[in-house]
Amino acid sequence: MRFVYANIAFLSIILSACFAAAQESDSARVSHPHRFKAYRKTELLTGFNFQTSHFKDARETRKYGEIGIARSLHFNGPHGTSSLGVYLSEEIYLGDKNIYGTKLGMYTHYLFDVGIAAVYYTDFEKGNFKLRPELGVGMGAVRIVGGFNIPTFGNKAFAELSRSMGQLTVQAMWPVARTAIDRKKKCL
């Protein structure tokens, strides 16, 4: 029975400390109104993609480089950075047969990243359109996500991508232009 009382006492001390810290944090926010900042950014997107496929009954991993442009909103607050953005990029595989994938995507993250991309792969003879929902981690201008390629049309025409499965994507975005959003202006 003493064990139960000891746990209750310990939890009440922890909760009291958390409550006191929360009150101190709230008062600190009032005295520092400029701690929360928001930015609109235009960014250069670079990345690497690792895509698995079963081509001719052999498991293969293709490595794609990626380059593009992104527009995003970044919110910097006392608890970290959250982001929301859209991007247009080109995935490039240089190998025995060059494959290019034009990608339009969108994402949001605050440590946990959720996104979706539409990719049109081509070798300039055949084409293949895939949708890719993505989940992973992201913070600020970096994303590490895994996605599953959902085939749409032209899937059987493009043998190298017809049985394409998942894809791991690592993206970094480098700011080209940044504009602070004035949060004091009132919207109509």
GUFILO-87876 format. One line per field, with one value per residue (C-alpha): residue in one letter; x, y, z. Coordinates in steps of 0.2 Angstrom, whole numbers, plus 5000, padded with zeros to 4 digits. Layout:
<pts>
r: [A, ...]
c1: [X, ...]
c2: [Y, ...]
c3: [Z, ...]
</pts>
This chain:
<pts>
r: [M, R, F, V, Y, A, N, I, A, F, L, S, I, I, L, S, A, C, F, A, A, A, Q, E, S, D, S, A, R, V, S, H, P, H, R, F, K, A, Y, R, K, T, E, L, L, T, G, F, N, F, Q, T, S, H, F, K, D, A, R, E, T, R, K, Y, G, E, I, G, I, A, R, S, L, H, F, N, G, P, H, G, T, S, S, L, G, V, Y, L, S, E, E, I, Y, L, G, D, K, N, I, Y, G, T, K, L, G, M, Y, T, H, Y, L, F, D, V, G, I, A, A, V, Y, Y, T, D, F, E, K, G, N, F, K, L, R, P, E, L, G, V, G, M, G, A, V, R, I, V, G, G, F, N, I, P, T, F, G, N, K, A, F, A, E, L, S, R, S, M, G, Q, L, T, V, Q, A, M, W, P, V, A, R, T, A, I, D, R, K, K, K, C, L]
c1: [5000, 5015, 5020, 5004, 5005, 5023, 5018, 5003, 5015, 5028, 5015, 5008, 5025, 5028, 5011, 5014, 5031, 5024, 5010, 5022, 5033, 5018, 5013, 5030, 5031, 5014, 5020, 5036, 5026, 5017, 5033, 5040, 5027, 5039, 5044, 5032, 5038, 5031, 5040, 5036, 5050, 5055, 5068, 5079, 5074, 5088, 5086, 5089, 5076, 5078, 5065, 5063, 5056, 5054, 5061, 5063, 5060, 5076, 5074, 5082, 5084, 5086, 5094, 5086, 5093, 5081, 5081, 5067, 5059, 5047, 5036, 5032, 5026, 5037, 5031, 5044, 5038, 5044, 5041, 5050, 5046, 5031, 5030, 5018, 5023, 5021, 5035, 5039, 5054, 5062, 5068, 5083, 5089, 5105, 5109, 5107, 5091, 5089, 5072, 5065, 5051, 5042, 5035, 5022, 5020, 5014, 5018, 5016, 5026, 5030, 5042, 5029, 5028, 5013, 5013, 5007, 5016, 5010, 5025, 5025, 5040, 5046, 5061, 5054, 5047, 5035, 5027, 5020, 5010, 5010, 5003, 5013, 5007, 5021, 5024, 5040, 5049, 5053, 5059, 5061, 5069, 5073, 5061, 5064, 5049, 5044, 5030, 5021, 5019, 5001, 5000, 4987, 4988, 5003, 5009, 5011, 5019, 5034, 5042, 5055, 5042, 5027, 5030, 5038, 5034, 5040, 5052, 5062, 5065, 5077, 5074, 5083, 5077, 5089, 5081, 5082, 5070, 5062, 5048, 5043, 5024, 5018, 5006, 5001, 4991, 4972, 4965, 4948]
c2: [5000, 5012, 5009, 5016, 5031, 5034, 5034, 5046, 5058, 5057, 5060, 5075, 5082, 5080, 5087, 5102, 5105, 5104, 5116, 5129, 5127, 5130, 5146, 5152, 5149, 5158, 5173, 5173, 5173, 5188, 5198, 5192, 5194, 5192, 5174, 5167, 5171, 5166, 5166, 5163, 5155, 5151, 5137, 5126, 5108, 5094, 5076, 5058, 5044, 5026, 5016, 4997, 4987, 4969, 4971, 4954, 4945, 4953, 4964, 4981, 4997, 5013, 5028, 5044, 5062, 5076, 5095, 5107, 5122, 5124, 5137, 5135, 5143, 5141, 5145, 5147, 5146, 5142, 5123, 5122, 5124, 5118, 5119, 5118, 5118, 5113, 5109, 5105, 5094, 5082, 5065, 5058, 5041, 5039, 5021, 5008, 5017, 5035, 5038, 5055, 5059, 5075, 5077, 5089, 5087, 5095, 5092, 5097, 5093, 5097, 5083, 5070, 5073, 5069, 5072, 5067, 5067, 5064, 5058, 5056, 5045, 5044, 5038, 5048, 5032, 5027, 5035, 5030, 5040, 5036, 5044, 5042, 5046, 5049, 5048, 5051, 5064, 5082, 5098, 5115, 5112, 5094, 5079, 5060, 5051, 5034, 5032, 5019, 5021, 5018, 5014, 5023, 5023, 5017, 5005, 4990, 5000, 5004, 4988, 4996, 5004, 4992, 4983, 4998, 4997, 5009, 5023, 5032, 5050, 5062, 5081, 5097, 5114, 5129, 5146, 5157, 5171, 5173, 5186, 5188, 5188, 5202, 5195, 5211, 5217, 5213, 5203, 5209]
c3: [5000, 5004, 4985, 4979, 4990, 4985, 4967, 4969, 4979, 4965, 4951, 4961, 4962, 4944, 4939, 4950, 4943, 4925, 4930, 4937, 4921, 4910, 4920, 4919, 4900, 4897, 4906, 4896, 4880, 4885, 4888, 4872, 4858, 4844, 4848, 4834, 4817, 4800, 4783, 4765, 4756, 4738, 4739, 4728, 4731, 4730, 4735, 4733, 4730, 4732, 4723, 4723, 4709, 4702, 4684, 4675, 4691, 4699, 4714, 4709, 4718, 4707, 4714, 4707, 4710, 4712, 4708, 4708, 4716, 4731, 4738, 4757, 4773, 4788, 4806, 4819, 4837, 4854, 4851, 4834, 4816, 4806, 4787, 4773, 4755, 4737, 4725, 4706, 4703, 4691, 4697, 4686, 4685, 4674, 4671, 4657, 4652, 4658, 4666, 4671, 4682, 4683, 4700, 4708, 4727, 4743, 4761, 4779, 4794, 4812, 4815, 4808, 4789, 4778, 4759, 4742, 4725, 4707, 4696, 4677, 4673, 4655, 4644, 4630, 4622, 4635, 4650, 4667, 4679, 4698, 4714, 4729, 4747, 4758, 4777, 4787, 4797, 4793, 4802, 4794, 4776, 4777, 4774, 4775, 4769, 4763, 4750, 4740, 4721, 4716, 4698, 4687, 4668, 4657, 4670, 4659, 4645, 4655, 4661, 4672, 4683, 4681, 4697, 4706, 4725, 4738, 4738, 4751, 4748, 4756, 4752, 4757, 4753, 4751, 4753, 4738, 4744, 4761, 4766, 4783, 4786, 4797, 4809, 4816, 4801, 4802, 4787, 4779]
</pts>
